[in-house]
């Protein structure tokens, strides 16, 4: 609408990600973009770019110092896997090309010949500028978990003063590095994966020595485990305001697991003075496990991102085959942290806003039929997540072929596969052809793919055109058998990423009439009608409820949406605060998203699965606001924007649903209010 009164609202304590390449590259080891870019984009779950210098040269990480970039290369004996040297390669052209610069450490410098190094942390002291390598040392000849360290006055100088030990007698596993402010003090956080304890050590100003044990052991209980302890690793500490946050991964080997965080006001606090371990993200870390968290920008201290690793060791690949997941961490309050899954994340490096939401995979394509040598092929695309096609433990090359009915432009496949405990994996290949016999075809996708319990998107490097899609199980899974099943298969493609599902302006409808295309309920003393508000040229829909015993509602149906990205935007005006008026997204009669004019909080809120109201923002009665919901139906999550400000990121559905097909707005039985809606648009990936 035009000419409306607009009221600015306070932007709540929300972290949108602000990506500056210098800090990302040095803190989070991401080397894909350069500072000249106005935006930065990371595609989640993609194979490493074979032209990326980090991939070409096999760097562990890259750093920028002055105008130059430096890559750290870790070399090992090809037979024993033991450490041989660390090399530095240097780039003077912004990271495009590198040349060997120096061998900074080798076994000739006093490093034991049976050493293996992991959890390598390469950083500069914020106080003195001394360069350090801290890392976990293991042995090729037996179990050993020590902290090893070397130092240098220059990033590419010779690193010396090698030491390795177990600080205060504690075994050391994964490492994190954290520098407190405003007075810089740097800490190491170390996980003892033997005893399931996390330790925090303080470093000296050079960051070359441990000078204190700040916390002698954090250990959380978990009654679900055999020993009653929560097994955590990959520790990462960040600070915001008066709180410190400890992020950890579950100790599940290389397999995906639940990311968690705990918070406290002092790093030295006993575990009883920390919060419980709280979950963040979905139960599989969006099919990864936490690798690290990092500050995306010092200018936006609340802006954090985390990186998770889809480890290739799960399916027998090499580290170069692993995949990365980079996602924002939202501070919806000082203690309520969430994240959300995006196929890609594009960040405006001026505002820090996440401006990219979904990968361009088009819309879901209809499947006309399927054939397979065994099992019931139709079970794999019937929309029923309880039925499946199984290959009945046939050979690893057992196939299933899907018929799209006509030649289509195919961009991706989504799979929900039959798994057990997220630990089974097979090697998959996807071919596309116009020939049902596949005498000629295009291989659109080939990978060792970790099998998951939820729909996983397999992006093609380039669209493939054809009528038939063949999915081949090319090898046995990690347990050595061939059993393979598909609960649900979806093909995605076409030319457009999103299509309009609803566009309700009301301007051309008759004043005083009921709105076209809506299902209404208007009991006594209620009405739903089109009014000239705010003007005759700019009409809206009003729900009038003057009854204290009846509620009124209007429902707009749309084509069922089961793809990952659905956007709902509308303008609304509630005349009174705290009347429990609502805006809902539903699947059939099941409410997935419930936005309410909360009588408990006297504010706009969302209602969670337990019926609790979570505050979104304070509003003023009688003012117009624009609400936008960016919804990920695959993950069952959504982001809430008001007047283009993100007010809550990573909210979970009130009830788990597989699709969305209705927008409902209305009043409750006990409320007496007039509410208005206009400029309602819904877009999604399906035709």
N, C-alpha and C positions, 0 to 999 in steps of 0.2 A: 504494500500500500504506500501511497505517497502522501506527504503533508501531515504525517502523524506526529504526535508528541513522542519523542524518544527520551528515555531516561537512561543515563549511563549507569552501569552497575559496577561494583567493586569486583575486580577479578580475584577469584579465590586462589588459595595457595596451591597452584597447580604447576607442575613442571612440564613445559613443552620443551622439546629438544632443540638446542641451538648448536649446530655442528660447525666448528672451526677446525680446519684440517690440521693445524699445528698441534692443538691439544688432543684431538682424536688420535692422530698418528703417534704422538708420544705417550699418551696415557693408555690408549686402547689398542694400539698396534694395527690400526686400520689404515691402509695405504692405497686408497683408490682415487682420491680427489685432491685438488690443489686449491690454494687459498683464493685464486682469482675467480672461482666459480661463485655465482650468486646463490645457487642452491647446491645441495649435496644429496645424492641418492644412493642408498644401499639396498640391493635386492637380496632378500632373505632366502637362504637355502640353495643359492646358486652354486654351481661348481666354480672353483677358482678360475679367474681370467688367465688363460695361458700366456697372455701378453703383459700381465701385471708384473712389474719388476720383482715384487716379493716372491711371486711364483717362479719366475724365470731363474732367479738366483738362489732360491731356497732359503730366504731369510727367516729367522725366528721372529724378528721384529724390525721396525725401522724407526729412526729418530731424526728430528731436525735440530741442527745446531748452527745458529747464524743463518747464512743463506744456503747452506749445504745440507744434504740428506745423507744418512749413514744407515747401512743395513748390517745386521748382526747375523752371521752364518755359523751354525753349529755343526761341526764335522765329527764323524764317528768312524770307527773301524768297521768295514763292511762285513766282517766275519763275526766279531764278538759284540758289536754294538757299543763298545767302550769309547769314551771321549778321546779325541785326538787333538782338536784345536777349536778356538773361536777366531773367525776372521771378520774384519771390517771391510766393507765395500762402500765407496763414496760416490755420490752424485752431485755434480755442480750445475745440472740443468733442471732443477726442481723435482728430481725423482724419476725422470724418464729413463735414463740410462745410468748404469753403475760400472765402476772399475775397481778392481782389487786395490785396497789401500794398505792393510797391515794385518798380520797375524798377532792378535793381542794377547793370546794365552794358549799354551800347549802343555803337553806332558813334560816337556823340558823345563817348565817353570815350577815344578814341584807338585803337580797334580797327580795323584795316584793313577796308575795305568788302568785300573779296573773301574774307574769312575763312570757313572752315567748321571747326567744332569737333567732335571726337569723343573717345572715351575720357575723358569728363569725370569728374574726381574732386573731390568737394565734401566738405571735412572741416575739423575744428577742431584746432588745435595742442594736443597733450596737455600742453604745458608752459606756454604763455602764453594760450591760448584764442583766438588769432587765427584767423579763418575764411579759408579759401583755396579757390580754384578753380584746379586744374592740369588741363591738357587738351592733346590733340594738335591743333595748328593745321594745316589744309590750305588750299589756295587754289582758288577756283572757276576761276582762269585758267591753272592748270598745276600740275605736281607740286611739293609742298612738304610737308615733315614737320618741324615745329618743336614745341617745348614752349612753351605760353603760360601766363601766370599773372596772376591778380588777387587782391586781399586786402581784408579788411574786419575791423573790430573787433567787429562784430555780425553775426549770421547773416543778418539782413534789412537790413543797412546798405548804403551805397553801396560797391561794390567798385572799387578804383582801383589805381594803380601798374601799369598794364598793361605787360607785357613779353612778348616771344616771341623765341626763339633756338634754335639747335642746340647744346646743352651740349657743350663740348669738341669741337665740330665734328661731333657724331654726329647723324644723322637720328633722329627719334623717331616711333614708331608707337604701339601700344597701351601703356597705363600701368597700373601697380599701385602701391598705397601700403601701406607696412608700418611699424608702430611697434614697435621692440624694447623689451624690459623686462629688469630692473626699472627701470633708469634710462631714461626715455623718450627714444629717438632715432628719428626718422622718416626713412624712405628712400623714394625713388621708384625703381621698376624699370621700364625702358623697353625696348621691343623695336624694333630697327632692322630693319624688314621688307624693306629693300632688300638689306642685306648679311647678314641672318640672324644677327644678333648681339644679345645682351641685355646692357644696361648697368644698373648700380646706382649711384644718386647719393644722397648724404646731404644732408638739409635742415637749416637752422638751427632754433633753438628755436621761432621763429614759424612755421616751415614755409613761409616766403615766399621763400627763396633756396636755390639749390643751393650748398653750401659744400665739396663734395668728391666726387670720383669714386672710389667704394669699389671698384668692379670695372670695369675698362676693357674688358671684353668677354668674354661667355660664348658659346661656339660649339661645338656638338656635331657630330660626324661622322655621316653616314648614307650608307653605300655604295649604297643603293638609289636615291638621287636622282642627277640628271644632274651636279650640281656637287659631289656627295659630302658635302653639308651637310644637317643636320636643320633644316627651316624651321619655327620656332616663333614664336608670338605670344600675346597675352592673358596676360602674365606676372603671377603672383600669388605673394607670398612669405608664408610662415607659419613660426612657430618652435614647437618642442616639445622641452623638455629642452635637450640640448646641440646639437640639430640644427636647421638651417634647411632649409626645403623650398621649392623653386621649382616651381610648377605652371604648365604652358603648354598651349596649344592648337596644333594643326597649322595651318599657313598654307595654307588651301584656299579662300580667298574666304569665301563664306557657307555652305559645305557641311560636313556633319558630319565629324568626324575623331577620331583617337585622342588622348585626354588623356594627358599624361605628367608625371612629376615627377622631380626630382633633389634630392639632399640633400648637405649639407656641414656642417662645424663652424664656418666663418667665411665671411661674405659676401664677403670680399676674396680668398678662395682662387682660384687659377687653376683653369681648367676641369679640369685633371688631378687636382686635389684635391677635385673633386666626384664624386659617383657618376655612372655612366652614366644616360642618360635611361631611366626605367622606366615601363612602361605602367600605367595605372590605369583601371578600367572597360573596357567592350568597345571594339571597334575603331572604332565610330562615336560614342563618347561617349553611348551610349544615344540615338542619332539627334539629337545636338546638338553644339555645340562650346563649350568652356569659356568662360565669361564672367568668372567671378570665384570666389574662395574667401573664406570669412569665418568668424570665430569666432562660434559660436552662443551662447556664454556665457563671460564672463570667469571665472565660478565653476568652469567645467570647461575648463581650458585646452587639453585634448586634443580638445575637441569642435569639429570643423570640419564645415562643409557646403560643397558647391560648387554653383554654378548654371551650367547650360549653356543655350544659346539655340538653339532651332530657328528659324533665321532665315527670315523670310518672303521675303527677297530671292531665296531659292532658287527659289520658285515665282512670283516677280513680284509679291508682295504688299508691303504697307507695313510699317513697323516695328510698327505697332499689331497686325498680324496674326501677329506672331512668338509662339512658345510658349516657356515656361520649363520647365526640369527642375531640381529641387532635391533633392539626395541627400546622405546622410552620407558622410564620409570616415572610415574605420576605421583606427586605428593598431593593427594586430595585433602589431607590434613597433616599435621605434624606426625601423626602415628598411623594414618591410613594410607599405605602405599599400594599402588596397583600398576599393572602394565597391560598391554593389549597387543594382539598379534596383527601385523600388517605384512602382506606379501612383499611390499617394498616400503621403505621409509624415505620420504623426501623432505628435507628440512630447509626452510628459508633462513639463510645465515644472517639476515638482517633482523628479523623478528624472533627467531627461534621457534617458530610454529612448525608442527608437522603438517605439511601441505599435501603429501601423497598418501593415499590410503590403500589402493588395491592394484594388483598387477593386471595389465590389459590382456585378459584371456577371453573377452567376449561374453557370450551368453551360453547357457546350457543347451546342448543339441539333443534333439529327440533321437531315441534309439528304436529302430524298427524291429530288430530281432537280434538273436545271438546264437552261436553254435559252439559246441565244445565236444571233445571225444568222450567225456564222461561227466556225470553230474547233471544238474538242472541249470542250464546257462541263464534262463530267465530270472532266476532268483537274484542275480547280481545287478539287476537294474530295475527292480520292481518298486523301489522307494521304501521297502520294508527292511529296516536295519536288523531284524531278527532272522531273516532268511538269507541263505548264502549259496553260492556255487562252490563246490569242492572238486579238486582234481583227483581225489581218492588216492593220494600218494603215488600218482603216476610219475613217470620220469620227469626230471627237471625241465625238459623242453615241452611239457604239456601246455597247450595253448587254448585260448578262448577268443573268438572272433565276433565283433559287434558290427551290425549293419545299420548305417545311418539313414538308409532309404534313398539317398541321393548323394552326389559328391559334395563335400563340405570343406570349408577351410578350418582345420582343427589346430588349436593353439595350446591345449593343455588337457590333461586327464586328472580327474580326482578319484581317489580310491579310499574305500574303507575295507581293510583287509582283516582276515581272521588271524588273530594273534593270541599269545599267552604271555601275560606279564610284560608286554612291550619288549620282549627279548628275542623274538624270532625274526629272521630276515631272509629274503631271497634276492637273487639277482634278476632284474626285470629288463625286458626290452619291449618297446612299443613300435609297431610298424603301421603305416597307413598306405592304402592302395585303392585304386578303382577296380581292381581285379579280385574277385572273390577267391581265386586260387593263389593269389600272391606270387604269380610268376615274376612280377615286377612290383616294387614297393619302395617307399621311403622309410628309413629308420628314423623316427622322430625323437626317440628317447631311449637311452641305454645307460643303466647305472646299477650299482649295488644299492638298493633302496631299503632303509630301515622301515620295517613294517610297524604301523601304529594303530591305535584303536579308534582314531577319529579320521575324518576325511583329510587326506593329504593331497596337496596340489603338486603335480609333476609338470613343470613348465617345459615346453619345447623350445629349443634354441631358435627355431624358425617355424612358422606355420607350415603344416603339411596338408596337402589337398588330396581327398579321396573319399570313397563311400564306405570303406571297410577299415576297421581298426583291429589289429591283432596284438594281443598281450601275451607275451611269452615268459614263462618261468624258466630262465636259462641255466639255473644252477640250484643245488640244494641249499637249504637254509643253514644258519650257523650251528644248528644242532645236528646237521648231517643227514636230514631226511628231506623228502620232496613234497610233503603235505602242504597244500597251498589252497587258500580259499579267499573268496571275495564276497563281502556283505553287500557292497554297493560300488558300482562303476558309473562315472559320469564323464561324458566328452564335452569339451567347451571349445568354442570358436566363434566363427562369424566375423563381422567387420566392426561391430560396436562393442564398447566396454559396458555401457549402461543404456537402458531404454526407459522412457517415461512410463510410469505405471498409473500416476494420477497427477492432475494439474487443475486444482480447484480455485477459481478466482471469484465466482459468484456474481461478477459484474453484469453478465448478460442475462441473469435470471430475474424473474418477476419479483418485485418488492412485496414482502408479506407472504410469499409462497414457501412451501417446504423445499429444501434443496434437492436438486436432481441427483440421482445416482447414489443416494444414501439410504441405508436402512435405519428407521427411526423408532424410538419409543417415547411417546408423549402422553403419559397418564394425566389425570386431573390436575389442573393448576400448573401445567408445564407446556412448553411449546418449543419447536425447533423451526426457525424461519430465516429467510433472507431479508436483511434490513439495509437501509442506506446509511451505514456506519463504516467509515467516518463521513462519506458523502454519497450523493446520488450516482456519481461516476465510479465510486470505489466502495462496493458493497461487501458485506461479510455475512457469515452465518452466526446467528445468536441462538444459544440454548437458554431459555428462560425457565427458571425453577422457583415457583412461589409456594411450593408445597413442602411442608416439614415431614411428610410421610412418604413421598414419592420422589424418585429421581428420573431424569430424562437423559437420553443418550442418542448419539448418531454414529453409525458405523459405515466406513467406506471400505468395501472389499477391493482387492486387487489380485492380480495373478500371483499364485504362490511363489515365494522367493526362497530358494534353497542354496543360492550362491553366497559367496563370502561377503559381498559388499551391497548393502542397501542403505540409501540415504533418505531420511524423512525430514522435511523442513516445513514449518508452519509459523504463522504469526498468531499470537493469542493475547487475550485480555481478560483477566479475572477481575470483576468489580470489587470483590471482597477477599480478604486474606483469611486463610484457615478454614475453608469450607469443604475440603476434600474433593473438589472437582478434579477430574483426571484426564490424562492423555495416555492411551494404551496402544501397544502393538501386540497383536495376537496371532496365534496359529489355531484356526477353528475357534473354540471357546476358551482355549488356554492362554492366559496372559503371560507374555514373555517380558514386556517392558511396561512398567507402571509408574508414570510421572504424576505426582499428586500435588494439589494445593493443600499442604499438610495442616490439619488442625492441631497436631501435636507440636509441630515446630513453628507454625505460623510463617511458613516459607515454602518455596517450591522445593520438592524433595522427590526422591525415587524410593520406591518400596522394595525391600530386599526379599529373598526367599523366606525369611522368618517373619515377615510382616512388619519389620522395623522400617521407619522412615529415616533416610539419610539425606541431610540437607544439601541442596544444590546451590541456592542463592536466595537472598532476601529480595522481594519484589514489592512494588507499590500498587495497591488496588486502583484499577481504572487506567493503567498505563499499558501500552502495547509493547510486546517483546517478541523477538524472533528466536524460536527453538529449532535446533538442528540436531538430529541423532544420526551418527555414523555407526552403522550396525554391521557386525561380523557374525552372520548366522552360523558359520562353520564353528567358530570358537565360542559362540554363545555370549558375546560381549558387545559393548557399545560405548561410544564416547558422547558426552553431552556438551553442546555448545549453546550459549545464550548470547544473542547479539554478536555472534562470531567470536566470542571468548570461550575457550575450553574451560568448563566449570567442573567436570568430572571425567577422568579418563579411565578406561578399563573396567567399567561397571559390568557385573555379571547379570545374565538374564534372571528374572524372578523365578521362572520355571523353564526347564530345558525343553526346547522344541527343535524340530528339524527344519522348519520353514516359517515364514511369516506370510499372512494373507489378508489381514484386516487392520485398519486404523480405527480406533474407537475413542470418542471424546464424550464427556458427559458429567452429570452431577450425581451425588449420592442421595439416598432417601432422606437423610437428616439435614441436608444443606438447603439454604435458600439463597440463590445467587443468580446473576446474569453473567454468562461467559460468552466470548466471541472468538471466532476463528476465521482466518483468511489466508490466501496465498499458500495453499497446501500443495506441496510437490512431493512425490515419491518416485525414486528411481532405483532400478535394480538391474542385475545382469541378465535376467530372463526375458525372452519375448513373451 
